[in-house]
Amino acid sequence: MSFEQSALSRRAVLVAAALLPLAAGKAEASAATLDSAQDHYDRAARLAGDDPVLRQIVKALSPGAVPPSVPAPEPLRIFDDVAVVSTGFVSATALVTSQGVILIDALGSPEEAEQIIVPQLRSVGVDPSKIRYVVAAHGHYDHFGGAQFFADRYGARVMMHPADWDLLAADAPANAPARDLEIVDGQRLTLGDTTVSFHHTPGHTKGTVSAIFPVRWKGRRHTAMLWGGTNPPAATPDKRVLLSSVLGFAARMRHAGVDVELNNHGASDYGLARMEELRSGSTGSRNPFVLGQARAQRFMRVMEHMVRGRIATDEEAGAAASPLRSPRTCC
């Protein structure tokens, strides 16, 4: 097992050069919005076309969108080495490695960890006692609520970006885990045969992180991303931060060859429906979570234009709402 941080080295210089699109993305995000909100929403809709995954993210990012009430699905291995358990509203994703399990998000409470995650992972052949790390993608209760349970019962280490550890320290929400490992941008976590890279994608919260990692389907390797926080923040400046994160992460996805899109709120990206397609076998040998690199990039372009539209909506209304800090805010 290793938990690596960046060092000043020749490799760091090469990585920095590879991520130059991120700086360009930030510059683009800071530029004044020239198109109307409707222009951006229309562009997103055209990019989405009749693609159900892309159409669903358009709906999720539209002004006034409310997360739907969806029945909890049965757990499922969506890849040979990835299992998802879900309440319907929020999901926890288990990455199975040769030396244990990395759990991304832990649902909303110790009770959900014990009564949902533990038995449901066992039902799909994943041993919860082998969870070595719990990663909270951001500091809202529905992502960290069960983390301390795994730390106490199985000795798992809990990981979060320092900005959201600070958020928990300031607000002292129920079920907050004890402060443990901090995630920095570009950090890599290696467990057995699997290395996950974490990328700081603030906007939804100041400390939201998104992950890129290898997966296998019927023995064939793919590269997945898991977007850490979908719902746009209330304040217009924070939406601009989110836009920079979308642009920068799209560049990192392109560099990594990402062809799989995942989300911790499966109703926002057609993920729960794709679980049922996979379970039923209606897609044949095709895995519906494998979008291909071009479609994965189009997904991010749709997100970009929806966030640009949300910024323009604020500007057109002459409103810059106050940010919501409470860790009980979710999605």
C-alpha positions as CSV (number, residue, x, y, z in Angstrom):
1,M,0.0,0.0,0.0
2,S,1.2,3.5,-0.7
3,F,-0.2,7.0,-0.4
4,E,1.9,9.3,-2.6
5,Q,2.3,13.1,-2.6
6,S,3.8,15.2,-5.4
7,A,7.5,16.1,-5.1
8,L,9.6,18.6,-7.0
9,S,11.2,16.4,-9.6
10,R,11.6,15.8,-13.3
11,R,8.4,13.8,-13.2
12,A,6.5,16.6,-11.5
13,V,7.6,19.0,-14.3
14,L,6.3,16.5,-16.9
15,V,3.0,16.2,-15.1
16,A,2.7,19.9,-14.8
17,A,3.3,20.2,-18.6
18,A,0.7,17.6,-19.3
19,L,-1.9,19.6,-17.2
20,L,-1.4,22.9,-19.0
21,P,-5.0,22.6,-20.3
22,L,-6.1,23.0,-16.7
23,A,-4.6,26.5,-16.5
24,A,-6.2,27.3,-19.8
25,G,-9.5,26.0,-18.5
26,K,-9.3,28.3,-15.5
27,A,-8.6,31.3,-17.7
28,E,-11.5,30.5,-19.9
29,A,-13.8,30.0,-16.9
30,S,-12.9,33.5,-15.6
31,A,-13.7,35.2,-18.8
32,A,-17.0,37.2,-19.0
33,T,-20.0,35.2,-20.2
34,L,-20.9,36.4,-23.7
35,D,-23.8,34.1,-24.6
36,S,-27.2,34.1,-22.9
37,A,-28.2,31.4,-20.4
38,Q,-30.6,30.0,-22.9
39,D,-27.8,29.8,-25.6
40,H,-25.8,27.6,-23.2
41,Y,-28.8,25.4,-22.3
42,D,-29.7,25.0,-25.9
43,R,-26.1,24.1,-26.8
44,A,-26.0,21.5,-24.0
45,A,-29.3,20.0,-25.3
46,R,-27.9,19.8,-28.8
47,L,-24.8,18.1,-27.5
48,A,-26.9,15.6,-25.5
49,G,-29.1,14.8,-28.5
50,D,-31.0,11.6,-27.7
51,D,-28.3,10.2,-25.4
52,P,-30.1,9.2,-22.2
53,V,-26.9,9.7,-20.1
54,L,-26.2,13.2,-21.4
55,R,-29.9,14.2,-21.3
56,Q,-30.1,13.2,-17.7
57,I,-27.2,15.4,-16.7
58,V,-28.8,18.3,-18.5
59,K,-31.9,17.7,-16.4
60,A,-29.9,17.4,-13.2
61,L,-28.1,20.7,-13.8
62,S,-31.1,22.7,-14.9
63,P,-32.3,25.6,-12.7
64,G,-34.7,24.4,-10.0
65,A,-33.9,20.8,-10.5
66,V,-34.9,18.6,-7.5
67,P,-33.3,15.2,-7.0
68,P,-35.9,12.6,-7.8
69,S,-37.1,10.1,-5.3
70,V,-35.9,6.8,-6.6
71,P,-36.3,3.3,-5.0
72,A,-33.1,1.8,-3.8
73,P,-31.7,-0.7,-6.3
74,E,-30.2,-4.0,-5.5
75,P,-26.4,-3.9,-5.2
76,L,-24.4,-4.8,-8.3
77,R,-20.9,-5.3,-9.6
78,I,-20.9,-2.9,-12.4
79,F,-17.4,-4.0,-13.4
80,D,-15.4,-7.1,-12.5
81,D,-13.7,-5.0,-9.8
82,V,-16.3,-2.3,-8.9
83,A,-19.4,-2.8,-6.8
84,V,-22.1,-0.2,-6.2
85,V,-24.6,-0.1,-3.3
86,S,-27.2,2.7,-3.2
87,T,-30.1,4.2,-1.3
88,G,-31.5,5.4,-4.6
89,F,-30.5,8.9,-3.6
90,V,-26.8,8.4,-3.0
91,S,-24.4,5.6,-3.8
92,A,-21.2,4.1,-2.3
93,T,-18.7,2.6,-4.8
94,A,-16.3,-0.1,-3.8
95,L,-13.1,-0.6,-5.8
96,V,-11.8,-4.2,-5.3
97,T,-8.0,-4.6,-5.4
98,S,-5.6,-7.4,-4.8
99,Q,-4.9,-6.1,-1.3
100,G,-8.3,-4.8,-0.1
101,V,-11.1,-2.4,-0.9
102,I,-11.2,1.3,-1.5
103,L,-14.7,2.6,-0.7
104,I,-15.6,5.9,-2.3
105,D,-18.4,7.5,-0.2
106,A,-20.0,5.9,2.8
107,L,-23.7,6.9,2.7
108,G,-25.3,9.0,5.4
109,S,-24.9,7.3,8.8
110,P,-23.3,4.5,10.8
111,E,-26.6,2.7,10.6
112,E,-26.6,2.9,6.8
113,A,-23.0,1.7,6.7
114,E,-23.9,-1.3,8.9
115,Q,-27.3,-2.2,7.5
116,I,-26.8,-1.3,3.8
117,I,-23.2,-1.2,2.8
118,V,-21.9,-4.2,4.8
119,P,-24.6,-6.8,3.9
120,Q,-25.0,-5.6,0.3
121,L,-21.2,-5.7,-0.4
122,R,-21.2,-9.2,1.0
123,S,-24.1,-10.2,-1.3
124,V,-22.0,-9.3,-4.4
125,G,-18.9,-11.0,-3.1
126,V,-17.0,-8.1,-1.6
127,D,-15.7,-8.6,2.0
128,P,-16.4,-5.3,3.9
129,S,-13.7,-6.3,6.5
130,K,-11.1,-5.7,3.7
131,I,-12.1,-2.0,3.3
132,R,-8.7,-0.2,3.8
133,Y,-9.7,3.3,2.8
134,V,-12.9,5.3,2.8
135,V,-12.8,8.3,0.6
136,A,-15.4,11.1,1.2
137,A,-15.8,12.8,-2.2
138,H,-17.0,15.9,-0.3
139,G,-18.0,17.0,3.1
140,H,-21.8,16.5,3.0
141,Y,-23.3,14.0,5.4
142,D,-24.6,11.6,2.8
143,H,-21.0,11.0,1.7
144,F,-19.1,10.8,5.1
145,G,-21.9,9.6,7.4
146,G,-20.8,6.0,7.5
147,A,-17.0,6.5,7.4
148,Q,-16.3,6.4,11.1
149,F,-18.1,3.0,11.3
150,F,-15.5,1.5,8.9
151,A,-12.7,3.2,10.8
152,D,-13.9,1.8,14.1
153,R,-14.9,-1.7,13.0
154,Y,-12.2,-2.5,10.4
155,G,-9.5,0.0,10.9
156,A,-10.1,1.8,7.6
157,R,-8.4,5.1,7.0
158,V,-10.7,8.0,6.1
159,M,-9.7,10.5,3.4
160,M,-11.0,13.9,2.5
161,H,-9.7,17.2,1.1
162,P,-8.5,19.5,3.9
163,A,-11.0,22.2,2.9
164,D,-13.8,19.8,3.7
165,W,-12.1,18.5,6.8
166,D,-12.2,22.1,7.9
167,L,-15.8,22.4,7.0
168,L,-16.6,19.5,9.3
169,A,-14.5,21.0,12.1
170,A,-16.3,24.3,11.8
171,D,-19.9,22.8,11.7
172,A,-19.4,19.7,13.8
173,P,-22.2,17.7,12.1
174,A,-23.6,14.4,13.4
175,N,-21.6,11.4,12.4
176,A,-18.6,13.3,11.2
177,P,-15.5,11.1,11.1
178,A,-12.4,11.9,13.1
179,R,-9.9,13.9,11.0
180,D,-7.5,11.5,9.2
181,L,-5.8,11.5,5.8
182,E,-5.9,14.6,3.6
183,I,-6.2,14.5,-0.1
184,V,-4.2,17.0,-2.3
185,D,-4.7,17.7,-5.9
186,G,-3.1,15.0,-8.1
187,Q,-2.5,12.7,-5.2
188,R,-2.3,8.9,-5.9
189,L,-3.5,6.1,-3.7
190,T,-2.1,2.7,-4.5
191,L,-3.6,-0.4,-3.0
192,G,-2.5,-3.8,-4.4
193,D,-2.8,-3.7,-8.2
194,T,-4.9,-0.5,-8.3
195,T,-3.9,3.1,-8.3
196,V,-6.5,5.9,-7.9
197,S,-5.6,9.5,-8.7
198,F,-7.6,12.2,-6.9
199,H,-8.2,15.6,-8.4
200,H,-9.5,18.7,-6.5
201,T,-12.7,19.8,-8.3
202,P,-14.1,22.5,-6.0
203,G,-17.4,24.1,-6.6
204,H,-20.0,21.9,-5.1
205,T,-18.0,22.3,-1.9
206,K,-14.6,23.9,-1.5
207,G,-13.0,20.4,-1.0
208,T,-14.8,18.3,-3.5
209,V,-12.6,15.7,-5.2
210,S,-13.1,13.5,-8.2
211,A,-11.3,10.3,-9.0
212,I,-9.8,8.5,-12.0
213,F,-9.0,4.8,-11.7
214,P,-8.6,1.6,-13.8
215,V,-11.5,-0.9,-14.0
216,R,-12.0,-4.2,-15.8
217,W,-15.0,-5.6,-17.6
218,K,-14.9,-9.2,-18.6
219,G,-11.1,-9.0,-18.2
220,R,-10.7,-5.9,-20.5
221,R,-9.2,-2.8,-19.0
222,H,-11.0,0.6,-19.0
223,T,-10.3,3.9,-17.3
224,A,-13.1,5.3,-15.1
225,M,-13.8,8.7,-13.6
226,L,-16.1,9.4,-10.7
227,W,-17.4,13.0,-10.5
228,G,-17.4,14.0,-6.8
229,G,-20.1,16.7,-6.6
230,T,-22.8,17.5,-9.2
231,N,-25.3,20.0,-7.8
232,P,-24.1,23.6,-8.6
233,P,-23.5,25.8,-5.5
234,A,-25.7,28.8,-4.8
235,A,-23.2,31.7,-5.1
236,T,-22.3,32.8,-8.6
237,P,-18.5,33.0,-7.8
238,D,-18.7,29.4,-6.6
239,K,-20.4,28.4,-9.9
240,R,-17.4,29.9,-11.7
241,V,-15.1,27.8,-9.5
242,L,-17.2,24.8,-10.5
243,L,-16.8,25.7,-14.2
244,S,-13.0,25.8,-13.8
245,S,-13.2,22.4,-12.2
246,V,-15.3,20.9,-15.0
247,L,-12.8,22.3,-17.6
248,G,-9.8,21.2,-15.8
249,F,-11.1,17.7,-15.0
250,A,-12.1,17.2,-18.6
251,A,-8.5,17.9,-19.6
252,R,-7.2,15.3,-17.0
253,M,-9.8,12.8,-18.3
254,R,-8.5,13.3,-21.8
255,H,-4.9,12.9,-20.7
256,A,-5.8,9.7,-18.8
257,G,-7.9,8.2,-21.6
258,V,-11.1,8.0,-19.5
259,D,-13.9,6.1,-21.2
260,V,-16.1,5.3,-18.2
261,E,-18.3,7.8,-16.4
262,L,-19.6,7.3,-12.9
263,N,-21.4,9.5,-10.4
264,N,-22.1,9.1,-6.6
265,H,-25.7,10.3,-7.3
266,G,-26.9,7.7,-9.9
267,A,-30.2,9.5,-10.6
268,S,-28.3,12.5,-12.0
269,D,-26.5,10.7,-14.8
270,Y,-28.8,7.8,-15.6
271,G,-26.5,5.6,-13.5
272,L,-29.3,3.8,-11.7
273,A,-31.0,3.0,-14.9
274,R,-27.8,1.7,-16.4
275,M,-27.4,-0.6,-13.4
276,E,-30.7,-2.1,-14.2
277,E,-29.8,-2.4,-17.9
278,L,-26.7,-4.3,-16.9
279,R,-28.5,-6.5,-14.4
280,S,-31.1,-7.5,-17.0
281,G,-28.6,-8.1,-19.8
282,S,-30.6,-5.8,-22.1
283,T,-27.4,-4.3,-23.5
284,G,-25.9,-7.7,-24.3
285,S,-22.1,-7.9,-23.7
286,R,-21.8,-4.1,-23.8
287,N,-21.4,-2.4,-20.4
288,P,-23.5,0.7,-20.4
289,F,-21.1,2.6,-18.1
290,V,-18.4,2.4,-20.9
291,L,-19.1,5.5,-22.9
292,G,-15.9,5.6,-24.9
293,Q,-13.5,8.5,-24.7
294,A,-15.3,10.8,-27.2
295,R,-18.7,10.4,-25.4
296,A,-17.1,10.9,-22.0
297,Q,-15.6,14.2,-23.3
298,R,-19.0,15.1,-24.6
299,F,-20.5,14.5,-21.2
300,M,-18.1,17.0,-19.8
301,R,-18.9,19.5,-22.5
302,V,-22.6,19.2,-21.6
303,M,-21.7,19.8,-18.0
304,E,-19.7,22.8,-19.0
305,H,-22.5,24.5,-20.9
306,M,-25.0,23.7,-18.2
307,V,-22.8,25.4,-15.6
308,R,-22.1,28.3,-18.0
309,G,-25.9,28.6,-18.4
310,R,-26.4,28.7,-14.6
311,I,-23.8,31.5,-14.3
312,A,-25.5,33.4,-17.1
313,T,-28.9,32.9,-15.4
314,D,-27.5,34.5,-12.2
315,E,-26.0,37.4,-14.1
316,E,-29.1,38.0,-16.1
317,A,-31.1,38.1,-12.9
318,G,-28.5,40.4,-11.3
319,A,-28.3,37.9,-8.4
320,A,-25.3,36.5,-6.6
321,A,-26.8,34.3,-3.9
322,S,-25.1,33.6,-0.6
323,P,-23.2,30.3,-0.4
324,L,-24.6,27.4,1.6
325,R,-22.0,26.1,4.0
326,S,-23.9,23.5,5.9
327,P,-22.6,20.0,5.6
328,R,-26.2,18.8,5.6
329,T,-26.6,20.3,2.1
330,C,-26.2,17.4,-0.2
331,C,-25.8,16.0,-3.8
